[in-house]
Every structure is written in structure tokens, then in C-alpha cells.
Amino acid sequence: MKIAYDKNGVIVNISKDVSTINPSGLSVVELPNITANRRADIYGGWVFDGEKVIKRVYTSEELRQQAEVKKLKLLEEAETVITPLARAVKRGIATDEEIKRLDAWELYSVMVNRVDTASPDWPDVPVSQ
């Protein structure tokens, strides 16, 4: 099996056929097709350390950036739920259940917004009825 990795060792391509790898700016190495190597994927979680494939150890800054991305995603998802519920309340046509859901999701949104991405402690997603 052939793997392509960037200057940091992060695996970005895996193939049995080296002709399918575009190595521009990458290094390519051939490794034995064994279970320890096949577990790797191309999503950034594995590195080639010069000898073998290992699980990537993220820096605290990388973990913070991942948490920032997750935070934005969770806030977007919350807004997707909140918007139609808030509209129903504004129009005076919300059911009691919709009002409860809106309150729960707005609270969740506030709590997600307050998460410290350097040390995230994510709130539970509201249970939708």
C-alpha cells in the first residue's frame, strides 16, 4: 500500500496504485499491507512518523480549533431549530410544546456559545419531542 503525507507527516492519501496519487508537495512511501497500516484514513487523524503509521496527537491549538469548528456547527444546528419555533411564537400560533422546545433550544444555544474552546465541556442537546 502507498501513502502520501504532508510535511507534518499527516496522511492525506492512501492507495494500492501509486499512479492515483498526485504527490505535488507530498511525500509518498510504500508500506506493507498489514492491519496496523490499513487502519489509517485520509481525514487527518493519522501520521507517518518516518517508520510507521501512528494515531495523530493533536496540539492544544489544533484541539482548540476543532472545538471552534464544533461550536459553530452546534450553534448553526440550534438556529435551524430555533428559527421556525421563534417564528411560531412571534405569530402567536405556537403550541405549548413548541414554546417549551424554543426555551430549551435557546438555553442550549446560550450554553454552547459560552463554551471555552480551550477546555470544552459541551451541554447536552435538548430532547426534541
C-alpha positions as CSV (number, residue, x, y, z in Angstrom):
1,M,0.0,0.0,0.0
2,K,1.2,3.5,-0.8
3,I,0.5,6.5,1.4
4,A,1.1,10.2,0.7
5,Y,1.8,12.5,3.6
6,D,2.4,16.2,4.1
7,K,5.4,18.0,5.6
8,N,3.9,17.3,9.1
9,G,3.6,13.6,8.4
10,V,-0.2,13.8,8.2
11,I,-1.6,11.1,5.8
12,V,-3.6,12.7,3.0
13,N,-3.9,9.8,0.5
14,I,-3.8,6.0,0.6
15,S,-3.8,3.8,-2.5
16,K,-2.8,0.5,-3.8
17,D,-1.9,2.1,-7.1
18,V,0.8,4.8,-6.8
19,S,-0.4,6.3,-10.2
20,T,-3.5,7.5,-8.5
21,I,-1.6,9.7,-6.0
22,N,-0.7,13.3,-7.0
23,P,2.4,13.8,-4.9
24,S,2.7,17.6,-5.5
25,G,4.1,18.9,-2.2
26,L,3.7,15.5,-0.6
27,S,6.0,12.6,0.2
28,V,5.0,9.1,-0.8
29,V,6.1,5.8,0.9
30,E,5.2,2.2,0.3
31,L,4.2,0.2,3.4
32,P,3.3,-3.4,4.0
33,N,-0.5,-4.0,3.6
34,I,-0.9,-5.1,7.2
35,T,-3.7,-4.3,9.7
36,A,-1.6,-1.7,11.5
37,N,-1.2,0.3,8.3
38,R,-4.7,-0.3,6.9
39,R,-6.4,1.3,10.0
40,A,-5.2,4.7,8.8
41,D,-7.5,7.1,6.9
42,I,-7.1,10.3,5.0
43,Y,-9.1,12.5,7.3
44,G,-6.2,13.9,9.3
45,G,-6.2,11.6,12.3
46,W,-3.1,9.5,11.2
47,V,0.5,10.3,10.6
48,F,3.6,8.6,9.1
49,D,6.4,9.1,11.6
50,G,9.1,8.1,9.2
51,E,8.8,4.4,10.1
52,K,5.2,3.5,10.7
53,V,1.7,4.8,10.7
54,I,0.5,6.1,14.1
55,K,-2.5,7.9,15.5
56,R,-2.1,11.6,15.3
57,V,-1.5,13.5,18.6
58,Y,-3.1,16.9,18.2
59,T,-1.6,20.1,19.7
60,S,-3.7,22.1,22.1
61,E,-4.1,24.7,19.4
62,E,-5.4,22.1,16.9
63,L,-7.8,20.8,19.6
64,R,-9.0,24.4,20.2
65,Q,-9.5,25.0,16.5
66,Q,-11.5,21.7,16.2
67,A,-13.6,22.8,19.2
68,E,-14.3,26.2,17.5
69,V,-15.5,24.4,14.4
70,K,-17.7,22.1,16.5
71,K,-19.1,25.2,18.4
72,L,-20.1,26.9,15.1
73,K,-21.7,23.7,13.9
74,L,-23.7,23.3,17.1
75,L,-24.8,26.9,17.0
76,E,-25.9,26.6,13.4
77,E,-27.9,23.4,14.2
78,A,-29.5,25.2,17.2
79,E,-30.5,28.2,15.0
80,T,-32.1,25.8,12.5
81,V,-34.4,24.5,15.2
82,I,-34.9,27.9,16.9
83,T,-35.9,29.9,13.9
84,P,-39.2,28.2,13.0
85,L,-40.1,27.9,16.7
86,A,-39.5,31.6,17.3
87,R,-41.5,32.5,14.2
88,A,-44.5,30.5,15.5
89,V,-44.2,32.3,18.9
90,K,-43.9,35.7,17.1
91,R,-47.1,34.9,15.1
92,G,-48.9,33.8,18.2
93,I,-49.5,30.3,16.8
94,A,-47.0,28.3,18.8
95,T,-48.3,25.3,20.8
96,D,-47.3,24.8,24.4
97,E,-44.8,22.2,23.3
98,E,-43.2,24.5,20.7
99,I,-42.8,27.2,23.4
100,K,-41.1,24.7,25.7
101,R,-38.9,23.5,22.9
102,L,-38.0,27.0,22.0
103,D,-37.0,27.8,25.6
104,A,-34.9,24.6,25.8
105,W,-33.1,25.3,22.5
106,E,-32.5,28.9,23.2
107,L,-30.9,28.0,26.6
108,Y,-28.8,25.3,24.8
109,S,-27.7,27.9,22.3
110,V,-26.6,30.3,25.0
111,M,-24.7,27.5,26.8
112,V,-22.9,26.4,23.6
113,N,-22.0,30.0,23.0
114,R,-20.3,30.2,26.4
115,V,-18.2,27.0,25.9
116,D,-14.5,27.7,26.4
117,T,-13.0,26.0,23.3
118,A,-9.6,25.7,25.1
119,S,-11.3,23.3,27.5
120,P,-14.7,22.4,26.1
121,D,-17.5,21.0,28.2
122,W,-20.4,20.6,25.8
123,P,-24.0,21.0,27.1
124,D,-26.5,18.2,26.3
125,V,-28.6,18.7,23.2
126,P,-32.3,19.3,24.1
127,V,-34.5,16.3,23.6
128,S,-37.0,17.0,20.8
129,Q,-40.5,15.7,21.3
